[in-house]
């Protein structure tokens, strides 16, 4: 659940210490996307669901637009790959990438697709049709972008970019996963089955680095919970090359203690069954070891973890020091109340702990050390309640805190150490919420500390892709009214040129509702960020129904000065039909540091609902709100909050709970125990936050929605709640989506999903 952050849609204004701070944004069309544009076309059309989710591509609005993928090659040029964001990305991969001169924008082909197809047909044995299909595969480049790997038909192929040299490397029916070129470009590593393999490019010879892997013993391959909650969804690679290409560090996961969970696809005549090792809160985790194996082969060695025995522990990050002599790895206790940064000698396996992070509740993983040329490193820490940058020497001694304040650093991009040669002090580049709690901006600060310099000029949300030497950056920017755009800037923040203006022209036809950003005090005075969307013909003398969109999960706000995509357009669709859309971030979901999340520790749901109800209290005081017609909806954690609100509150007339956790004992160990501790150590907290146990207290109309093959939040959550609601003689509605997982991604089903939710809103608000 860690990456299920909701779509963001709102607008920022400067905060003020008053009960309500409201800036009404003109209900002009969103097509006026260039801040300098003064021309606003006349509009009158109302959105229809087919405009947002329909199958007709000529009619449907591409709510994300088309942004290219940018990969820097050097300080003067980048690789640009055009693709259709959110629409037909796979189909666009046949289009060859281009090399772009950063400052001038001059474009030249990086390679020719036809030559690539010819090479596939001649040297790899494809026929013309198969070669054209293979040429659309995603390329995984080496560090110099002169060679690439790609997968076709469950085998790995190697291509010397731009040449006629395409080689098939593997000939095994079992797929290879996590394949990667070694840093020196001479070898290819991968995992087949449950073991690690290495292939020499010069000879084509393949050898196993481990040989006793099994379904319960994984070498260099992450299991479900480690990829979902620790290393990133979809990333199953659990090994790391040393910088000199002589060794590989890897995780070995023993799944034998982990209980299995079965997911069934009921659509085929012969049922398809997925059995996954899925540890639920309080049940055994996989046993983890950190190993080391030479690229030349030989028996693996093991990092000495005896200092952590007999407690259960997690290995949450692995990397190497730049000299390749030591492995830098991070260890947490099972409930993640502390985190150790360790160095292990690659020869002896001996471990040195540089320092331990701790907090009053839990410790988040904040990333790996950012190593500097002198062996020192930068480190992100939330120890003050706000994530900031710290500078340590090579032995783990704190040199200084680089950034400070009651705001948080979001991303650490790196350090320009070459600046010292030009007479400037080395600069640290990062993004942060210093300007606004609802919009990240781009900054730099001297390595010695001081006042950060803001580099991003226009209001809205910014992320950056920096050139290797920090000479230029591509800024991806959006605000609440504008789909994302990309612009090139120099290191001072000065704009050089537009890279992708990404105009979504179809939006010009529609008259959309005004947005209002508000700050609402909770009962203890904490100022919550909120936003509402009003109907285009809003009349303050009338009373309107209100639908609240909520996520509510730790540090996952929905109030943001950023473009919100199709979900935002659905909210506008409802606003055009007379509904006020309300978003109010409870304190633990805000972007105001981790300290507010600590307040909800052990009682996830209860504290959030208290804040949500304080927002509803503010709503009810407004003369244009019908207090009897307030609803709430959300997905994943937001689905949990909607179901929790309807069973622990009487504030809502209706709720839609999509893919909800209905009892935290049903969700995975690593996410759940971080915020709730183990059920054995917090039985009252689990009882208090269970929707299942409170089913008899359902108040208001409830629609439950779930994908039947959801391997993340299992459908079991919805079925257990449905069963208890039936036993309590409570009416509710249920919509299941066969062949859908945690989200409904099939374009053919999206229209049905949003039509179902729209009908439920109309009938019950």
N, C-alpha and C positions, 0 to 999 in steps of 0.2 A: 504493500500500500504506500510505500514511501514516495513513489513518484507520481501518485495520482493527484497531482495538484489540479485544482479546477481551472476552467477558463477564467480569464480576468477581464473585467469590463467596468471601468469607471473613469473618473477624471479627478485631477488634483487641484487644490487651491492651497494658499498659505493657511496654516493652522492659526486659530485664534482661541483664546481661553474664554469662550462663551458657550452657552448651552448648545446653540445650533449655529454653525457657520455654513451658509448655503451660497453657492454660486450657480445660477441658472444658466445652463448652456443653451444657446439658441437651437431651436429644433430644425436647423437648416440641414440639408442633405449631407450625408457623409461623403459624398463624392467631391465636396470641396476639400480635397485632401492635401493640397499644397498650402502651407500656412500663408504663403504670399498671394494666393489666389483670391481675387475679389469678385469673381464671377460665380454666382450661384444659380444653376438652372432651375426653372420652375418645376415643381413636382406635385403630384396629386395621388399617385398610385398607392394602394395599400399592399403590404407584403402578403403573400399567400405561402402556405407551407411548401408548395411546389417550387416556389422561388428559392427556398433555402435548402430543401432536402429532396427535390424531385429528380427524376431520372433524366429529364430533358436537359442536356448540357447547354444547349443554346439559351435556355431560360434560366437555369439555376445559377445563382450567384456563387462564385468561388470566394467564399467568405475569408479565406486566408490570402488568396492571390498567388502570384508566381514570384518566388524569390530564388535566386541561384544559390548554389553551394559554393562557398569561397574557401580555398585552401592556399595559404601563403607558400610560395616557392622560395622567395628570398625577400630582401627589403625593397626590391624594385618591382616585383611581379607576383601575381597570384594565379592560381588555377580556378577557372570559373566553369562550373557545371550547371547548366540550365535544367530545371526540372519543375514539375507542376506540383507545388506544395499542397498536399492534402487531396489531390484529385487523381492524377494518373502518373504518379512518380515513376513507377516501374516502366511505363511506356516511354518516358522521356529519356531513359538511360542510353538509348541507341544514339542519341545526339552526342557528338564528340565534344569533349571539354575544350576550352580555349585558354591559352596563355594571354594574360592581360597585363600591359604595362601600367603599373599602379597610377602614376601621376597623370599620364596622358590618356589612358583608357584605350590605347591602341591594342587591337585584338589580332592574334595569330593562332592558327590551329595548333593544339597540343599534339594531336595525332589525327590521322584521317581514318574515318570509320571504314571506308571501302578497303583500305590497305590492311586494316585489322581483320576484316572479314576474309580477304584473300589469304592472309597468313594462317587464319584458322583452317581454311579449306585445304591449303597446301601442306602445312607442316603438322597439323593436329588431327588430320583424317576426317574432318567434318565434311558433309555435303553442303551445298550452298545454302539451303534452307536452314539447316541446323547451325551453320556458321553464323548466319545473320541473327539467329536467336541467341547464340552464345555471346555475340558481340554486345548484347544489352546487359550482360552480367555486371554487377558492381565490382569495380577494381579496387584491390587493396595494395596501395603503393608501398615501396620501400621509402626510407628516409629521404633519399635524393630524388624520388619520383622518376627514376630511370627504369624501374622494373615494377611489375605488379603481379599479384596472384588473383585468380578468380575461380569460382566454383561452377561446374556444370555437370549435371547427371551424377551428383554425389562424388565427384572427383575434383582434384585440384589441378589447375593449369598455371603455367608460368609464362609471362610475356615480357620480353625486352621491349619497352615502350617505343613505338615507332618503327620497329624492325619487323622482319618476316619470321622471327624466332618465337614460335609458340610451342610449348612443350607440355604434354600431359605428364603429371608427376605421379599420380596415384592410379591404381587399377584394382580397386577393392569395392565390392558392392556396398559395404558399410560406409556411411558418410564420415568425412573428417570435419571436425569442428575446431574453432579457435585457431585456425591456421595463421601463420605469421612468418615473415622473413626475419632472419637474424639481423642484428644491427650492422654487421659487416656485409650483408647481402649474399653470403655464400651458402646458407642453409635455410631450410623451411621446417618449422616445428608445427605440430598439430596433435590433436587427441583423436584417437579412433577407438570406438568402444569406450573403455574406461582406463586406457593406458596412453602414455605420452610417446610420441614418435618424432624422429628427426630424419630429414632427407638431405643428402649432399647434392647441391645443384651440379657440381662439376662432373660427378659420376652417375648421378641418379640413384645411388644406393640408399636404401632405407633401413633404419634400425630402430628397435624399440628401446626407449630409455627406461621404461618400467614394464613389468611383464606379469604382475599378479593382480591387475585390476579386475573388478567384477561389478555387478549391479549394486553391491553394497560397499565397494571400496573404490573410490574415484581418485585418480591421479591427474592433477592439473585441470580438472573439470569441476565446476561448481554445481552444487545441487540446487534444488528449487529455492530454498530459503536464503542461501548465500547470494544467489544472483538477484533475487527479488529485493532483499532488504539490506544488503551490504555493498555489493560491487556493481549493482545497476541492472535493471530489468533487461533481459535478453543477452546479457554478457555472461556466458558460461565458461569463459577462459580463466583458468585458475593457475597460470604460471607466468613467470616474468624473466626475460633475458637479462643477463648482466651486460653492462655497456661494452665490454670487450668481446662479447659473443663466446666466451669460454664456458659459461655455466648457465643453468636455469634454476631459479627458485620456484617452488611449487607448493600448493596445498594438497594434502591427502585427506579426504573426507571419508570417515567410516560411518556408513549409513545404517549399520546393523541395529543400533538402538532406536532408530526413528520409525515411527509408525507410518504405515502406508494409508493413502487416501485414494479412493477410486472415483473417477469421473466418467460418466457414461454418455456417449452420443447415441441418442435413441432414433435418429433419422435413418441410418442404413438398415436394410432388412436384417443383416447380421450385425448386432450391436457392436460398436467400437468402444473399447474400454481403455482408459488411461489410468495406470497405477503409478502414483507419485509418492516419494518419501516426503511427507508434509508434517513437520513438528508443530503441534498445537500448544498453545500457552500451557506451561506446566509440565509438558511431556518431554521426553529426552530429545536433545539436539544431536546432530552429527558430531562425532569426535574428530577434532581437527589437529593435524600436525603440519609443521613447516619443514619441507625437505629441500635438498640441494642435489643436483645431478650435473655431472660434467657433460658438455656437448660431445666430447669424444667417447662417452659411454662409461660404463662401470656401475657399481652399486651406489644407489642414493645414500646420502648421509642426512642426518637429522639435526635440526637446531635444538639446543638444550632448552626444554620448557619445564624443567623440574621445579623451578621457582614458583610456577603457577599450580602445581599439584597440591592437594587433590581437588581444588575447586574447578568447576566448569568454566571454560573461557572461550572467547571468540577471537579469531585473528581477522581483523577488519581492514587492514591495508598492508600491502607488501610492495617494496621497491628496492632500489639499490643506491648506495652512495655513488657519486660520479666516478670515483676511481675504481669501482667494481670490487672493492675488497670487503665490503660489509653489506649485509642486507638490512634495510630499514623496515621495520614492521611494527604494527600497532596491535595491542592486545587489550581486550576488555573482559571484565567479569560478565557472567551470563546476563545479569539484570542491567548491565551497562552503567553502573554507578561510578566507574572510573575508567581511565584509558591510559595505558603506558606506551610511550614511544621508545622503542628498543633498537639497538644495533647488534647484529650477530656477525661474528667473524666468519667469513666464508670458508676459511680453512679449518678452523677448530669447532665452529658452531657455538662458541662461548658467547653469552648474551650480556650486554650492558644496557641498563635502563637509564635513559637520559633524564626523563622526568615523568611524573604522573599528573594527569588532569583529573579533577574531581569537581563535584557540584552538590548543591543541596538535594538534587533529585537524580537526574540522569546526565550522561555526557554524550553529545552527538559526535559522530565522526565528521571532521571538518576538512579532510584532505590530507595530502602528503606534504612532507617538507619541500620547500622551494630552495634548492641548494644554490649557494653563491660560489664564486671562483675561489675564495679563500677557505672553503670548507664550512663556513657558517651557513645558517639557513633561516628562512622566514617560516613562520608557523601561525595558523589561524586558531584562535581560542575564544570560547564563549565564557571564560571564567568570571568575567564581570557581569554576566547577564546579557552582554552585547558582543557579537563576534568582532574581533579586532586582530590586527597584525602585530606579531611579536618577532624580534630578532634575537636568535640564539647563536652562541659560538659552536664550534664543532663538537665540544664535549657536553653540550646541553646546558651551558650557563646562560642565563638571560642577560642580554646586553641592553636591550631597551624595548619599550612598547612603542611601536611605530605610529599607530593610530589610536585614538581614544575619543570617548564621547558617548552620549546616550543615543546612539544610532549604530547600525551594524554594517560591517563590510559584507558584501554578498559574494564577490568573486575576486580572487587574487590572480592577476594576469601575469605578473613576473616583475623582474628588475632589469632596468637598463644600466648595466655595469659599465658599458662603453662610454657613458656620459662623462665619467671621470677623466678620460683622456682628452675630452673637449673643454675641460675647465669647469664643467658642471658636476655637482654631486650626483651620485647614482640615484635614480628615481624609481619608486615603486608604483606600479600601475594597478588599479583595482576599480571595482564598482561598489557602490554603497548607497545606503538610504539616508545620507546626511542631509540632503536637501528636502526630502519628503518621505514619509513612511509608506507611501503608496507608489513610489516610482524610483527605481534605481537609476543613478547617474554615474558617469565615468570620472575618475579622479587620478591624480598622481600626487605623490608626496615624497620628500627627500628621505632617503634611507635612514638618516639620523633623526627623523621625526619632524614635527612642526605642523603647520596648518596645511591641509590638503588643498590642491588647486583643482577646481572643477573644470573638466574638459568638454563635457557635453553641454551645449548651449540652450537648445530648445526644451520646453517642458514636455514631459512624457517619460516613457520608459526606454532605457538604453542598455544594450549589451554590445560588447566589442570583440572583434577578431584582430589581434595585433600582428604586425609583421615581426619576423624573428628578432630584428634589432631594435624594435620599438620606434621605427621611423614613421610608420603610418598605422592607422587602424580603420577597419570597416565597421561603422556603427549601424547596428540594426535598431531602428527606432519605431515606436508607434505611440499613439495616445488613444483615449477612449473613442474618438471619432474617426481615427485614421488607421487603416490596415498597415502592417509593417512595411518600412522602406529601408533601403541601405544606401549609405553615403560614405565616401572616403574622406578621412581627415588626416592631417599631419599630427605629430606628437604634441603640438601646442593646443590642439582642438580645433584649429581653423579648418573649415570645410574646403576640400579640394574639388570634388565633383560628385555628382549623383552616380551611384552604381545601379540601383534598381528602384525606380519610383513606385512601381507596383500599384498603378491606378486601377481600382476596381470600378469600372465605369458604370456597371449595371446599378450600382447603389444610387446613382443620380435620379432614378425614377421615383424614389420612395421618400415620403414625408415621415420622418421618424420623430419619436418623442424626445423632449428635452431631458437632460440628465442633471441631477443635482447632487453635489457632494456635501455631506453633513457630518458633523462630529456630535456624537450623542454620549452623554455621561452615563456610566453604570451607577448602581446605587452607592458605591463607595467612592465615586468621583472619577474613576478611570475613564478617559476619553476614548470611545470606540469610533473607528472610522466606518462610515456608512455612505450609501449612495442609493438614490432612487431614480427610476425612469418613469416619467409621466406620460400619459396619453398626449398625442400631438395637439388635441383640442382641449387640453386640461382646463377645467372650470373649478376654481377653488370653492365655489358655492355648492358644488355637488359632493356626494359621498361615493367613494370608489372602493372596490375590493382591492386587496393587496396580496401579492404572491411574493414570499421571501425565498430568494435563492441562497443556499447556505452550503458550505463545506464544513468548516468548523474544526478541522483537524490541526494538529500541532504545526504552527508556523506555515500555514497554507491559506493566505488571504484570498478572498474573492473581490475585495475592493482594491482596485489598482488602476492607475492611469495608463492602461494598455488596451489594445484592441482585443475584443473578446470572441471574435469568430462567429460560427454558426449559432452557438448557444445564445450569444448576445443578440443576434438577429431574431431568434425565436422570442426572446424577451421583448424586443421591439414589436414583433407581430402581436403579442398579447397586449402590449401597451396601446397599439392602434385599435384594439377591441375593447378598451375601457378598463384595463387593469393597470394598477401601479405596481411596478417591480421594485422590490426592496432588498438591499444587501447590507448586512451589518456584521462586521467581523468581531466575533467574541475575542477577548484579549489574547487567548492562547493561540488563535489562528492569525493574529496580526503579524505584520512585518516589523514589529517593534522590539526585536531582540528575543532571546530565549527565556528571559526572566518571567514574563507572563505565563509561559507554558509550565514553568515549575509550579505555579499555583494550582494547576489542574492535575498534578502528579498523583497517580493512584486512584483518581476518580474521573476518568475521561468520559465526558458526557454531562456530568452533573454540573460542573462549574461552567461549561460552555452554555448549557441551557439557561442558567441564571442570567448570564449576559444577554442571551438572545431575548429573554423575556423582558429585560430592561429596555431593549430596543423596541419591542412591541408596545411597552408602556408609553414610550415616546410617540409611537405611531398613533395610538388611541387618543392621544391628546390633540391630534391635528383635526380640524373641523372637516377636512375633505376625506377622511378615512372612515369607512364603515367598520366599526370594531367587531361586528359579528361575522365579517367576511375577510378573514386573514388566513392565508394558507402558507405552507412551507414545502420546499422540495430540495432534493440533493441526490448525489450519486456517491457510492462507496462510503467514505467517512460521512459525507453529506447525507447519504441514504440512512446511515446509522442515526445521525442527528435528527432527521425528519421522523423516523420511527420512534426514537427516544422522546422527542418532543410530544408526540401524540399519545404516548403512554405515561408520561410523567408531567403533563401540563394540560390545562384546559384552554390554552391561549389560541389554538388554531382550529379552524373549521375543517381543514383538510390537509393532507400531506401526501407527497409522492416520495417513496423510498426506493431508489434504484440501487441494486446490488449491495444491500446493507449488511454490515456486521450486526447481528442481533444479540450476540452474547460474546464477550471478548475471550471466553474460553474456547471459542470455535476458530479463532484466528491464529496466525503463526507466532512462534515464540519470540523472534528477534524484535519485530515491530511492537507487539503487544507488551512484552515484559519491559521494554524500554520505558514505557509510560505508565504501566499498571503493576509492575513487579510480577512475580509468579503468583498464580492463584493461591498456592499454598501459603504465601507470605502476605496476601491481601484478600482474604475471602470476602470481607465485607465490601471492599471496593468493587469486586466483580459482581456481587449480588446487587449492589446499588445501581450499577450501570447496565444491567441486563434488561434488554427489551423483552426477551422471551418471558422472564419471570414476572414482568409487569403487564403482560398481554391483557389481563382482565381489566386493566384500567384504561383501555383505549378510549380516547375522546376525539371525536371528529372522524371524517371519512379518510380511509387509507387505501392507497394503491401501491402494491408491491410489484416490483419489476426485477427480473433476474435472467441472466443468460444461463442456459442449462448446463453448459460445459465450462463454466467459470472455474478456472484452476487457481484463482487468487482468493476471492471471497466466495467460498463454495455456496452453491444453491442450498445446501443444508441449512444455512442461516435463515433463508426465507421460509423453507419448509417447516423448520422447527417453530418459527413464529406463527405461521399459518395454522399449524396444529394446535398451538395454545390458544389462538384467537377462536378457533372453532370450538374448542372445549369450553371456552368462556362465553360462547354464543354471541360473538362479536362479528358484525358484518364488515367485510373488506373486499377489495378487488385484487386480482392477481393476473399478471401478464408475464408469460415465460417466452424466451426467445431461444428456441433450439439452435444449436450450432454457433451460438454467440458465447463469448467468454466474458471478461469483466466489463467490457463495454460492447455496445451494439455497433460494430464497425462496418457491416455490410451495407453498402449504399442502398440496396434494395429494401432494407429493413428500417433504415433511419426514418423514412417518411412515415412508416407505420408506427414507430416508436413515438415520434412527436405528435402524430395525430391522436394517438391514444392518450398521451399526457394532456394535450389540448382539450380533448373531450372531457377528461376528468376534471380539469380546472373549471371549464365552463359549467359543467353540471353541478359542481359543489362549491363554487364561489359566486 
